[in-house]
Amino acid sequence: MKILHPSLCFRSMAVCTTIILSLVLGLNAAARDIPDSIRLVGRDNHIQGFVVDTLDKCIYASFTTAFYKTDYDGNIVASVENIPGHLGAMSRNPENGKVYASLEIKDDEIGRNIAEGMGIDVVAQGQSAFYIAILDVARMDRIGMDPLKDSIMELVRIEDACRDYSQNHRYGCSGIDGVAFAPAMGSRNKRMYLYVAYGIYDDPSRNDNDDQILLCYNPRRFNGAKPLRKFFVRTGNTRYGVQNMAYDKYTNRLYLFVYKGHKPQFPNYPMFGLDCSQKPVGNRLNLAAAGLMDEASGIRGWDFKWGSTGFCPLGDGRYMISENGYDSQAGQQYSDLRLYLWTGDTRDPFIYSGNTLNDK
C-alpha cells in the first residue's frame, strides 16, 4: 500500500502530515510493528549504515569494526566483532538475503586510527585494499562471532577503487563507501544490480574530484574485477564521497547522502537523487529534477540534515533514517533510527512519523 503520492504533499505540510499518519494506521500488521524510533548503541565508533528486515523484525547495522543484529528494541542478539578495517554502508541483496557492505583497509588517517584503536598493525603504504564484505546474516546466531573463522564473511576486492586510490588518488578516490541494490539505469528490467560508490577526499585544490563515482555490477556474476558500468555524477566535491546510498522503489530513485563539501562554487547539498528511469549519457548520470536548484552550477539536491549515517527505504513512502549522536555521560556513540514519511517537498522531503514533527 502506497502512503501518498509525492505531488499531493507540496501545498500543505500540516494537511499532508494528518493524511499520511492516518494512512499509516491502515498498513498491514507487519508494517505497523516498526517503531517510530529505535536506539542502537555502538560503543567507540559511530554507525556507518544499516538495513531493516521487516520479516524477521530485526536490524543489521555497522559500527565501523563491528556488525550487529538487533531486535526492534535495539537489543543486540548477534554480532560479528573485531572486523579489521572500516565497515561502512550496506544493502541487502533481495535475491539471496545476504548483506553487502563496503570494507576499507587502508593506509590513510582513517585506517591508522582504526588499526591503533584495535591494537593491530597499520596497513603499510601502498597496501591499501577495498572490498565488498558479503555477510551471510542467516548464520548469525550469537554475540562475538569472528568475521572469517566463523565463515560468515566473504570478501570481494573492488579492483577499480584499488587502482584509482593507488594512482595518486585519481578522481580524489579515498576508497569506497555507499552500497545499494537498484535497477539498471534506464531499463525496464526488474532485476537488481549492485552499485558501489567511491569515497572522495575533500580537497579544494583539485579539480578532478567534483563527481561521485558509481560502479555497477551484476551480483549474480560478481568478482569485483570489472564493473558493467562506471558512472560519474556531478555533485561538486564532498567530504569522503557517498556515505550512504539506497534505492527507493516508491520514487524510483537512487538516493545519495554525503558529508557536505567546501568548494564555494557548488551548493554543497548533503542529499542527492538519481531517477533510475534515465538513460545514461555515455558514462554520466544526471541528478533528478527535484529538490533545490542551484542556478550557477545547475546542481540539484536537498538540504536534509540526516541520512549520511544510514538511510533505509521501506518501499512504501516510509524510511528509517539514522540520527547519530554521542552520549557523553556513558561515553558511547549511538544512533536513533527514526521512521520518516516522504513528502516530496522541495525543502523538506521527509517528515518524522511520530507525535511531533522533527525540527532538528
Summary of the structure (lengths in Angstrom):
residues: 360
radius of gyration: 19.5
end to end distance: 29.0
largest distance: 57.7
contacts: 1237
relative contact order: 0.15
helix: 13%
strand: 40%
